[in-house]
Amino acid sequence: MPARIFIPTALRQYVGNAESVQVRGETAGEAINDLITRYSELKKHLFNDEGKLRSFVNLYVNDEDIRYGQNLNTPIKENDEISIIPSIAGGSTAVDQAQDVELSRDEVARYSRHLIMPEVALEGQKKLKAAKVLAIGAGGLGAPLTMYLAAAGVGRIGLVDFDVVDSSNLQRQVIHGTKDVGRPKLDSARDRLLDINPFIRFDGYETRLSSENALDLFKDYDMVIDGTDNFPTRYLVNDACVLLGKPNVYGSIFRFEGQASVFYAEQGPCYRCLYPEPPPPGLVPSCAEGGVLGILPGIIGVIQATEAVKLIIGKGDPLIGRLLLFDALKMKFRELKLRKNPDCPICGPNKTITKLIDYEQFCGITPHQETSMSNNASSNTDWEITPQQLKERLDKGDKITIIDVREPHEWQIANLEKYGAKLIPLGTVPDRVHELNSADEIVVHCKMGGRSAKAYEFLKQAGFKKIQNLRGGITAWADTVDPSMPKY
C-alpha cells in the first residue's frame, strides 16, 4: 500500500535531503521498515538498540499519534501520510552556538534553579543563552512572554512594535506601567526586560511588520513568536517562517478564550493548514471591540514562552501538530490534533506561494474596509461622518437620529444619550428595524466603527437612504469632541 512519510529537517540528510519519501506497507511499522531498509543510516535515529521507537520521536499517521504503546501495527490506507516529528524541534542554531557559550559566575547564581534541573542543567542554560528569539508585538501576549524569556536567560530577544503605550493597555500588558503612558512600547519594554535581566541583548524594531521587511527581520533569529492581533500579520508571520524554515510559536486571545500551538512546517502543519483562508473582514471582532480578560494573555503568553524554551533546550513534546484551547470561565484545557494539509499552498508538496504577498489584500481589507465591510460603502464618499461634523450639525439644531449598536454594558460606560441616542445592539437590529423611520437622517455608531458599519450595510439593504456611519465610533468622539468622556 503506497503512503508518504514526511521527513523532518534534521533527518533529511539521510534521505537525500528529500522532504518526503514514498513507501509501501500495510501498517505503519511496515512503512517505516521500508524506509529504513532503503535508508539504513536513518534506523539508529529512530529506534534504540532494543528496536523500540526512541522516546524523543513522535510518529503520526495522518493526525493520530501512534508513538504511545509503540503502535506500529496501525493499519495504513493508500495515500496516508506518516509524519516523523522529533520532540527536539527547532533551536538548532542555538544548539550549535551553545558549544561556544560560557556562563559567568553571576549567571550561574541567577539561573541556579535551572541548572539543578536535569532537563535543563548547564547544557540547556547555554542553549538558552545562545538562542535568538523574535517576538512580534509588545502587547498582551508579547508582554508576559518576553519577560519570562528574559528571566529564563534567552540571550537575544528581538521585539517588533510601532505603537505607544495607552492607559487602556495597562489592564493586561504588564510589561508597561502608568509612567509609560505615551511612550513608545519598545522603550518601556526595553527598560523592563533589561531590568529583569541585564545579561540579555535586546533588539527593538520600531516598524510595522510588512512583506517588505519580514524576511530580513526574521532571518537572524532561531524562531518567531506571534503575539499579534490581526489576520494579515498572522498570515505574514506564518508565511515568512515557512519560507525561512523557522518555528512559529502561535497564540491568540479573545474575551475568556485562548489558543496556542507551534506551527513548524518542517515538522508539522503551518497556520495555513489550520486556517487556509481568513474570515471575512469584521466577522471576528478584535479585542478592542470584543474585550479580553486581562489575565488571559498572561496565561497564553506564558504557554508560548514555555514552548519557546522547550524548543531551545530540546526537551519535552512541543505543540507541533496540536492546538491547545483554553477556556478561562470553565478553567479547562482541550487539545485538538492538527494535520498537515497536503494541499497547503505554502508548505504542501505542490506550493503555489513562493514569496510573501499582499496580506491586506489576501484578508480582504482595503483602505475603506478597515472600518466598513461594505463594497457599497467603500464606493460612497458620503457614507461616513466624522465626530466633528456630527457635533456641528447637532449644534445647529439639525434633526438626526443617533443609533448606538453596542451592548448595554458598553452603553453604561459612555454614551450620547444627551444627544438623543438610542441603544439598539447590533444583534437586535433586524428585529427592531421597525422602530426606525427610513425618512429620518440616521447616524449609526459603535465603539470604533466596525459593528456600526455592519448595521449601516443592513439598513442600506433594508431601504434606508439617509444613513451614515460615525467614523471611529464613540472612541473618536471622546478623542476629538469630548475629552471628558470615559474611554475603554
Phi, psi and omega in degrees: 000120181288141176212170180239132176251123177274130185257126178292156184307318185296339183252000185292335180298340181268355180233033178070026179064024178281142176287330180209160182227132174281129181228171178231151179161156178270340179231168178298322179297319178294323178294316178295321179297322176298321180296309185284341173291321180281331181231081190297329181296340183285336188302314185291342178276343182254328186235147176275185184294340179270004178080014179261148179301132183298149186293338182263014180245123173263142178233124181242138166254111190057247181249016182254126178281118182250010181294316185293130183082007180050046188278061180284353177277006178302123180295147175237150180251169179302134179071012172297154179248128177249127181245129173263115185234097176294144178290343178272068184263131175081173175075016184296323179298317179295322180298314181297315184287340182298337180296335182259009185257139174234153177258135177285171178300319180293323178292322177301318179293318182296318186261021187302325181290337172282317189295333180272001174268122182299333180288337178252292178054191183295320182297315180294322180292327176294322177296320178296318180294327181278347187285152178231115185237132179250125177255138178256109179103130177253037182259220187302315179277317182298329182297300182292322185293321179289326179295319180287328176293320177297315180297326181287342178099021175297123194294322181228121179241119174259147182219127180252122178193147180230014185265169173246158183287129176244152182300332179289346177285333194290346179292342184216335185270079194288357177283342181253156178235175181303322180294345184267356181303128182095345179276154170301138181299327179297324181293313181290325178295317179301313180300316184291316183293319179287336173288322176296315184210101181288355181273354181270165171253130179247128176239117179257139179236098183275079184204157173279127178295134183214172177296336182282331186244350188300312183297320178294322179290322187280332196298331183269004183249153181284328181204164180237138177247122186269110176244031186274173183227024179215152187290320179303318181289325178298316179291324177297313179300314180301308186294320178296320179294319179297314182297329181264355180070037182244148176292146178239107181273112193257143173209148175211153184218150174197121180055256181250007187241145179220161177226152175209146176196174171236115178262115183219097188299336178289340185238344185188205183286160173251179182299325179292333176294324180282313181231089182301327180226149178284159173291160177302147180307131177088348182291319179258114182294150173281170176298329179295328179270319187260343180088164177205138174298125187302332182282334187302312179298334174296318180294310183290321179298322178292325175297317178299316179297321178298316179296321179297315179297318178299317179296322182292313184274351177071039180233152175078185180253111180289166181279030175288126181078011179224139176247117181267125180249136181231132177242107184291327180295320179268349186051056181227144172251144171230156179229132176245139176277136179249143177243153177288130181276115181296342179260011180301130185288348181240333180242000177280171182293335179248073186292138173246345177253112181242000176208166181290147187242188174275104188279335173296314179295317180301324180271007174077023183257125173246167181308319181282336185276002175299331175242344181238140178261014189250125175295324178297317181296318185293338180267358183249110184291346182260009186287340180247157172226139180278159177303320180296318179296318179296316181298317179300318180291321177296320180294331178282351179092012177297139180276110182229129176271119180258123180247121179262117184259018176283186179268158182305321181292334176284323177303322182294334180285312182200143181202172178250038183299326182292346175259013177086014181298146180239134181272118172224092182309145186309317182294343182258357183303314181300325182278342184245011182300334180294344179282350183255149179256119183294346178278345182280156168279126186236136171240124178257145178211160173222214181284311186230356175116346183287309181292323180292333175296324176292319177297319177303312182299315180299314183292325176298317179291336179277000175105003178283129184256322185265071185223141177222157177256136178283112183295125179081356175064200183289340175296315178293326177300315179295325181289322192246342183244312186228085181299342180281349181288134178298140175248148182222000000 
